[in-house]
């Protein structure tokens, strides 16, 4: 992950992967890690993880979990 000022900053020729606004990344982090310190925390299954990505608006081939 690289934090950049704008979408124009990545070096030419590099594989960008995905460009995500910081606000969307923050929403993902809150949903993905928000319950990790709970005493009853259990890992989520792949379908539940995919739902988290979908719910924060991260769709498309790059964000599809295997």
Backbone as JSON, one array per atom type, in Angstrom:
{
  "sequence": "XXXXXXXXXXXXXXXXXXXXXXXXXXXXXXXXXXXXXXXXXXXXXXXXXXXXXXXXXXXXXXXXXX",
  "N": [[0.84, -1.15, 0.0], [0.54, 2.18, -0.85], [0.45, 5.51, 0.08], [-0.72, 8.29, -1.58], [-0.67, 11.62, -2.98], [-2.34, 12.15, -5.14], [-4.11, 10.59, -7.91], [-2.45, 10.84, -10.05], [0.15, 10.59, -9.26], [1.49, 7.96, -9.05], [4.35, 6.18, -10.26], [5.18, 6.03, -13.7], [4.5, 3.1, -15.56], [4.41, 1.36, -13.42], [2.58, -1.23, -11.79], [-0.52, -0.37, -10.83], [-2.51, -1.61, -9.32], [-5.0, -1.01, -7.34], [-6.69, 2.04, -6.87], [-7.65, 3.84, -4.12], [-9.71, 6.05, -2.36], [-8.74, 7.81, 0.6], [-10.73, 8.06, 2.55], [-12.39, 5.91, 1.96], [-10.66, 3.81, 2.41], [-10.33, 4.12, 5.14], [-12.92, 3.49, 6.0], [-12.97, 0.8, 5.28], [-10.93, -0.22, 6.96], [-12.04, 0.23, 9.5], [-14.29, -1.47, 9.41], [-13.06, -3.93, 8.87], [-11.17, -4.37, 10.92], [-12.37, -3.5, 13.26], [-13.58, -5.06, 15.29], [-11.65, -6.67, 16.37], [-10.46, -6.71, 18.94], [-12.36, -7.65, 20.61], [-13.52, -9.93, 23.07], [-14.92, -12.14, 22.2], [-14.18, -12.45, 19.58], [-13.95, -13.93, 16.37], [-12.4, -15.34, 13.49], [-13.59, -14.23, 10.31], [-15.44, -15.89, 7.73], [-14.59, -16.51, 4.22], [-16.76, -15.58, 2.61], [-18.06, -13.72, 4.27], [-15.99, -11.91, 4.57], [-15.8, -10.99, 1.95], [-18.24, -9.69, 1.77], [-17.76, -7.52, 3.47], [-15.89, -6.06, 1.94], [-17.49, -5.48, -0.28], [-19.52, -3.95, 0.94], [-18.24, -1.59, 1.63], [-17.87, -0.55, -0.79], [-15.91, -1.58, -2.47], [-15.5, -3.06, -5.22], [-15.33, -5.19, -8.14], [-12.88, -6.92, -10.22], [-10.29, -6.78, -8.97], [-10.83, -6.75, -6.25], [-12.02, -9.14, -5.66], [-12.18, -11.93, -3.63], [-10.36, -15.0, -3.39]],
  "CA": [[0.0, 0.0, 0.0], [1.23, 3.46, -0.89], [-0.43, 6.68, 0.18], [-0.29, 9.28, -2.57], [-1.46, 12.85, -2.99], [-3.36, 12.11, -6.19], [-4.01, 9.43, -8.8], [-1.42, 11.11, -11.05], [1.48, 10.44, -8.67], [2.22, 6.7, -9.26], [5.36, 6.21, -11.31], [4.76, 5.42, -14.97], [4.94, 1.73, -15.77], [4.18, 0.51, -12.26], [1.25, -1.8, -11.68], [-1.22, 0.39, -9.81], [-3.39, -2.41, -8.48], [-6.26, -0.29, -7.18], [-6.59, 3.34, -6.24], [-8.76, 3.95, -3.18], [-9.67, 7.27, -1.56], [-8.4, 7.58, 2.0], [-11.97, 7.88, 3.33], [-12.87, 4.55, 1.72], [-9.7, 2.95, 3.1], [-10.66, 4.22, 6.55], [-14.15, 2.72, 6.2], [-12.59, -0.61, 5.22], [-10.18, -0.55, 8.17], [-12.98, 0.16, 10.63], [-15.12, -2.69, 9.29], [-12.21, -5.12, 8.84], [-10.45, -4.57, 12.18], [-13.08, -2.87, 14.37], [-13.98, -5.97, 16.37], [-10.56, -7.6, 16.66], [-10.11, -6.78, 20.36], [-13.49, -8.22, 21.37], [-13.18, -11.23, 23.65], [-15.59, -13.2, 21.45], [-13.82, -12.34, 18.16], [-13.63, -15.14, 15.59], [-12.14, -14.97, 12.09], [-14.77, -14.36, 9.44], [-15.24, -16.77, 6.58], [-14.35, -15.73, 3.0], [-17.98, -14.9, 2.13], [-18.26, -12.56, 5.12], [-14.93, -10.95, 4.21], [-16.19, -10.4, 0.67], [-19.33, -8.76, 2.06], [-17.16, -6.29, 4.01], [-15.34, -5.32, 0.8], [-18.63, -4.99, -1.07], [-20.26, -2.94, 1.7], [-17.52, -0.31, 1.61], [-17.81, -0.1, -2.17], [-14.74, -2.09, -3.17], [-15.95, -4.12, -6.11], [-14.53, -5.41, -9.33], [-11.98, -8.07, -10.2], [-9.18, -6.62, -8.03], [-11.29, -6.95, -4.89], [-12.66, -10.45, -5.49], [-11.37, -12.87, -2.87], [-10.37, -16.36, -3.99]],
  "C": [[0.9, 1.23, 0.0], [0.2, 4.57, -0.78], [0.13, 7.77, -0.71], [-1.2, 10.5, -2.51], [-2.57, 12.81, -4.02], [-3.15, 10.88, -7.04], [-2.92, 9.62, -9.84], [-0.02, 10.81, -10.55], [2.17, 9.11, -8.95], [3.18, 6.79, -10.43], [4.85, 5.49, -12.55], [5.32, 4.01, -15.08], [4.74, 0.82, -14.58], [2.76, -0.02, -12.29], [0.54, -1.1, -10.53], [-2.03, -0.48, -8.86], [-4.74, -1.74, -8.42], [-5.97, 1.03, -6.5], [-7.84, 3.55, -5.41], [-8.64, 5.27, -2.43], [-9.41, 6.94, -0.08], [-9.66, 7.36, 2.85], [-12.53, 6.47, 3.16], [-11.95, 3.54, 2.41], [-9.98, 2.95, 4.61], [-11.93, 3.41, 6.86], [-13.84, 1.22, 6.18], [-11.88, -1.02, 6.51], [-11.1, -0.68, 9.39], [-13.81, -1.11, 10.6], [-14.26, -3.94, 9.44], [-11.62, -5.43, 10.21], [-11.21, -4.1, 13.41], [-13.42, -3.77, 15.53], [-12.85, -6.89, 16.82], [-10.2, -7.72, 18.13], [-11.24, -7.33, 21.22], [-13.12, -9.61, 21.87], [-13.81, -12.4, 22.88], [-15.25, -13.18, 19.96], [-13.47, -13.71, 17.57], [-13.34, -14.68, 14.17], [-13.4, -15.13, 11.26], [-14.43, -15.28, 8.28], [-15.06, -15.91, 5.32], [-15.58, -14.99, 2.49], [-18.25, -13.65, 2.96], [-17.21, -11.49, 4.84], [-15.27, -10.25, 2.9], [-17.31, -9.39, 0.87], [-18.79, -7.44, 2.62], [-16.62, -5.44, 2.86], [-16.46, -4.7, -0.02], [-19.34, -3.84, -0.37], [-19.56, -1.59, 1.73], [-17.27, 0.16, 0.18], [-16.58, -0.55, -2.94], [-15.14, -3.3, -3.99], [-15.03, -4.26, -7.29], [-13.53, -6.54, -9.14], [-10.84, -7.97, -9.16], [-9.58, -7.01, -6.61], [-12.0, -8.28, -4.66], [-11.71, -11.39, -4.76], [-11.44, -14.26, -3.52], [-11.31, -17.3, -3.26]]
}
